[in-house]
């Protein structure tokens, strides 16, 4: 016994996909990000401490430059921390493009 074949209507499938992609995402809000990343360094003898310091310093720097809505590390685009060790100290670079939720221009 052969399986029944389902005819694929490409224009109808494209229309359905377009309709799904244009449905608002409910509670999602627009995110606006700065074009240039904010970068800061922090140093400590323990890598985790240097990492945390760098992220906190990044947040404070973004807040000072652009205001509170731009200072959330978790909302930043491309956020990353890279650490190097020289002697006994770890120096970490926190880098990210500050973003604000809610359609703020920037």
ABEGO torsion letter per residue (X at the ends): XBBBBBBBBAAAAAAAAAAAAABBAEABBBBBBBABBBBBBBBBABAAAAAAAAAAAAAAAAAAAAEAAAABAAABBGBBBBBBBBEABBBBBBBBBBBBBGGBBX
